[in-house]
Amino acid sequence: MRGTGTAPRVRTLVWRHGEDTYGHYAPVPPPGPAVLPDDATPAERALLAGRVVRAETHAEDGSDRGAVPYLVTRYRHIVLRTPDGPVVRPLETITSRLERCLPQPDPRVTHEIALAFGPRGQLLESARVAYPRIVPRQPGQEVLHVTLTRHLLSDVDGRTAGTDRFEVTGLAAPEPGEPFTPQTLAAALAGSRPAAFEDVPDHRSPRHRLIAATRVRYWDAAMRGPLPHGSAGRGLVHHVRRLAVTRGLLRAVFGEAVDDERMAALGYLVDGAGYWITGTGPRPPSGPLSSTMPQEAVVRDPLGRVLRAERPDGTVSTTDRHAWRRETWDAGDTVLSSRWYAARGAPDPVGPEPPGPGARAAWLSARHADTPATTHLDPLGRAVIAIADAGGVDQYATHTALDASGAVAAVTDPRGLTVLRRVNDLLGRELAAVDADAGVRITLPDAAGRAVERRDGEGAAIERAEPSVHTGPFPDGSELLRDHNGLSLRLGGRTLRLIEVLDRDPCGRPTRVRHLGGAEFTRFYNATGELVADGPVRYAHDALGRHVATMTPTAFFHRGYDPAGNTLVTASLEGTRFFHHEEDPETGDPLSNRLMAHSRPRDAAGVFSALFDYDGRGRTVRVPGARLAWDAADRLSLVDIADGRRVRHHYEGTALAATEVHHPGGRIDLIERRGDWSRAGGTVVLALVLDGHRLGHAIVRDGEVTVHHGPPPPDPATGLEFRDGRWLAPRLGRFLIPPYPWTGLVELSRDEPPGRPR
C-alpha cells in the first residue's frame, strides 16, 4: 500500500495539573500556574484536576537526538465564575517547535493568549504571537508577528455573531525566551492605533489593521429569512459572510471606475464596511478516488510528515526538518547511496564519462549529488526563502514576502530583482500586480473569485481565452487510438501500430520503443527522471534539472543560464552566441527577464547584432528578421517576416486551429491543426505523445505512413513551437510572452527555416 514503511517509535509525554513535572525537557521551562479567583473554593480548584499542562513528542530512534523533542506544547488555564457556575477555559498555549535541534535548542515559538472573556466564559478577545528567532540568521526571522481576534456574540445566548481579525505591527518584542503574559500583551495593545487595510504597515509605533472579518446571520423562527445581525434565534445558521474588499482598498486600486452598483452586480453584499461574499467560497468538484502508481515506500516522522520515500526504481528522496529551515534531498541528491546507482555500476563521478548509456545516466546524476534545496521559514513557519544549490558552488536564493493572510505580496529573484509585487484583498486574491516582465495588471474578481475583468497599465483589456480541446476527426476520417503500450492509427480501413512501448522502467517510463517499420530505440533517464538518452541522441542537465547539452553523432548544442533561468550563452557547430537581458544602463543591475539582444557567431566581441523589442505587457514584438503582433488574449496573431511573407495564426480558445502563410506573389499556404496533428496540403504530421512522453512523429502522405524519431518539426515559416498555449523559441530558451525562461530539451534533428528567431 502506498505510504507504508517503517518509522521510529513515537513517545508522547504528558503532564497534568497537580502532577510533578519531573522528566520534562529542561531547556523549555514549565508553564505558569493556573489563574483562579483570589477566594477560590476547593470545588473550583478541583476543576483543574487532570488538565494537560505540558506535552512533548519524541522519537525513539536510538540517535543522539532522541532526548530532544520535536514539539513541546505548554498549557495554562483560568477558572472563571459564570451565572451557570465556575468553568475552566484555556488561557495560554505556547508551542515550541524544536525539531530535535542540537547542540543548542533553537525553537520556533508560537503563543496563543486569551485576553478577554464574556459573562458566560465565552472568548471575546484573543491574540496569536509568533516570536522572532533568538539569533536571526535569515531575513524575515527577526519579525514579531501578532494577530488580534475579536469575537462578536449574539445579544441573547452568546452565540457567535462574527469575528474581526487584526494584524498588529510596531510592538516591541519581549526578551528572548520571555514570552508575553496576558497582562503585558494587553498593555501593549492598549496603545495601538487603527490603520486602514490598504496602508503600508508601520513598524515604528503600534498599529492594528483589519485583515479579516466574518459575520454570521441566523434564520428567523418561521424560516423565512435571516434575523438581523446579532440575533441568533434558534441558532440555525442562515449564511456566513466574509469581508473581501474594503472601501478604501477598492478606491486605491480602481479609483472611481468601480462603484457599489458594479460590485453588487458582481455578487458582493455591500455595506458601509465594504464588500462581502457569502458562504465558504467555491469548492473543488468531487470525483472518484484514484490511486497513484507505481508505489513508494514512505517513512514518516512522529508528526506524520514524510522523512524518506523510496521509489520502485531504487531512487530515494528525503526531507530534513529543522525549526527554522527545511532541506529537501531529491533522488539526485541522494543518488550515491541508492540502489538505482549501485545497479548501474556506481561510476566514479570524478572519473571519465562511461560509454554505456545506463552507466552514463548514473554518472551524470552522481556529478550533482549532495545539492539539496533549502527552504528557510519565518516565525509563523511559512516558507520565505528558497535556496537552490546549482552544483555546490553557486546557490540561488529566491525571497518571497507574504502578507498577513499568507498570500504572496512580493517575489525577489536570485539576482536581487523584485520580479513581482502584488496587492491582494482580504481573501488573498490578487487585485493589482506589477510584474518586471509583464508590467502592470489590474484584476477585478466577482464574489465567486472569477476574474471578470483584467486590464494592463494603460487600461487596455486583457482577455482570457477559454481552454479548448479539439475532438474532431482526423483528416480523411482517420483516428488515433491510445492504449497503455502504444499508439495506433486507423486509416482507410486499416489500423497501423505507430508506436509500441516494449519495456518500461519500474516507475512506468518507456525505456524501449518500437516504431512502425521495426526500428527500435532505447531511452535512459537520470535519477530524477530527466531524459538523458533517446536512441542516438544524448542529453545533459545541470544540478537544477535545466537542459545544458544535446549531442548527436553529427551535431551538438550547449547552453548556460543566469540564476533566474535565462539563457546566457549557447554553442553549436554554427558558433557561440551570447545573450543580453534588460538592465540598468548605469548600474548594470537587472531590470527584467526580457532578452534585448544576442550576438551572432560572426559578431565582433561585445557586439550584439540580433535585436528584440517588447510591448507594455512584455510580449515580444520584434525578433531578428520579423515583427510580431498579438491579440487581446495574448495569442500570436501575425508574424511579418522581412522576406515579405506574412504568417497569420487562428485559434479556437487557447488551441491553435490554423496557420496561413501569405507569400509576396499572392500564394497562400494553409496549415490546419487539430491537437497533435497538422495538415499542409496533402501531408499530415502527427506528434506521437504517450503519457506525456514525446516518442516520435508520424508523416502521412498519399496514404503512406512513416514514423520518425524525435518530435515533429516546428512551424515551417517561423521555426517557433506552440506549446501549452504559448509560442516557444527553443534555441533561445524562452517563450515569447512572460514568463519567458524555458529550460527544456533542445532537438537537433531538423533544419532551421528562414525567419527563425535567433
ZIVENGI-V74490 format. One record per pair of residues at least 24 apart in sequence whose C-alpha atoms are under 7 Angstrom apart, sorted by the first residue. I is the first residue (numbers start at 1). J is the second residue. Records with the same first field share a line. If there is no record, write none. Layout:
# ZIVENGI-V74490
I->J / J
This chain:
# ZIVENGI-V74490
2->295 / 296 / 297
3->296 / 297 / 298
4->297 / 298
5->297 / 298 / 299
6->299
7->299 / 300 / 301
8->59 / 60 / 61
9->59 / 60 / 61
10->58 / 59 / 60 / 302
11->57 / 58 / 59 / 60
12->55 / 56 / 57 / 58
13->55 / 56 / 57
14->52 / 54 / 55 / 56
15->52 / 53 / 54 / 55
16->50 / 51 / 52 / 53 / 54
17->48 / 49 / 50 / 51 / 52 / 53
18->49
31->74 / 75 / 76
32->76
33->76
34->76 / 77 / 78
35->77 / 78 / 79
36->78 / 79
44->86
47->88
59->302
65->100
68->100
69->98 / 99 / 100
70->97 / 98 / 99 / 100
71->96 / 97 / 98 / 99
72->96 / 97
80->121
82->119 / 120 / 121
83->120
97->323
98->323
99->321 / 322 / 323
101->322
106->323
107->323
108->133 / 323 / 324 / 379
113->182
115->182 / 186
123->151
124->150 / 151 / 152
125->149 / 150 / 151
126->150
130->379 / 380
131->379
132->379
133->379
134->176
140->378
141->378 / 379
144->173
153->230
154->230 / 231 / 232
155->230 / 231
159->232
161->215 / 216 / 230
162->214 / 215 / 216
163->213 / 214 / 215
164->210 / 212 / 213 / 214
165->210 / 211 / 212 / 213
166->208 / 209 / 210 / 211 / 212
167->208 / 209 / 210 / 211 / 404
168->206 / 207 / 208 / 209
169->201 / 202 / 203 / 206 / 207 / 208
170->202 / 203 / 204 / 205 / 206 / 207
171->205 / 206
197->249
198->248 / 249
211->426
212->243 / 426
213->242 / 243
214->240 / 241 / 242 / 243
215->240 / 241 / 242
216->240 / 241
239->278 / 279
240->278 / 279
241->276 / 277 / 278 / 279
242->276 / 277 / 278
243->275 / 276 / 277 / 426
244->275 / 276 / 277 / 425 / 426 / 427
245->274 / 275 / 425 / 426
246->273 / 274 / 275
247->273 / 274
253->432
266->446 / 447
267->446 / 447
268->447
277->447
281->448
282->448
294->507
312->506 / 507
313->340 / 506 / 507
314->338 / 339 / 340
315->339 / 340 / 527
324->376 / 377
325->374 / 375 / 376 / 377
326->374 / 375 / 376
327->372 / 373 / 374 / 375
328->372 / 373 / 374
329->372 / 373
330->372
331->527 / 528
332->365 / 368 / 369 / 527 / 528
333->368 / 369 / 370 / 371 / 372
334->369 / 370
335->365 / 366 / 369 / 527
336->366 / 369
357->524 / 533
358->524
361->524 / 525 / 526 / 532
362->526
365->526 / 527
368->543
390->543 / 544
391->543
396->563
413->564
414->563 / 564
415->563
417->590 / 591
436->591 / 592
437->592 / 593 / 594 / 618 / 738
438->617 / 618 / 738
439->616 / 617 / 618
461->632
462->632 / 633
463->632 / 633
464->633
465->633 / 653 / 654
466->653 / 654
467->653 / 654
468->652 / 653 / 654 / 655
470->674 / 675
498->707
515->707
516->707
546->743 / 744
547->743 / 744 / 745
550->746
565->741
566->593 / 741
567->732 / 733
574->601
575->601
576->601
577->601
618->737 / 738
619->736 / 737
620->736 / 737
623->757
624->757 / 758
625->755
626->755
641->755
654->725
655->725
687->711 / 712
713->750
716->753
717->753 / 754 / 755
718->753 / 754 / 755 / 756
719->752 / 753 / 756
720->756
729->757
732->758
